[in-house]
């Protein structure tokens, strides 16, 4: 069986959190989660246990698509430096920059 993606894990944690917030017991939440996601009760229990520590649902990240394009070396150097200073990856830095630019330009940034 293939491993769950980060998005799937987040969706399952949020589902477990929602069940607990609705007042289901740990056992009831495990049974419900197990049926909803076709997983073992043991695996559902792990999600429920982790969900108990959540103060609120986690944001579900949209899956990423690889994009290849060319940039001037000086811009790449500046992006790398900014990413390092922010403790982020280059991909995260470029995503934030493009999202902010699109939002400011009336585009579809998130």
Secondary structure, DSSP 8 states (H G I E B T S, - for coil): -----HHHHHHHHHHHHHHHHTT--HHHHHHHHHHHHT--HHHHHHHHHHHTT-SS----------------HHHHHHHHHHHHHHT--HHHHHHHHHHHHHHHTTS---
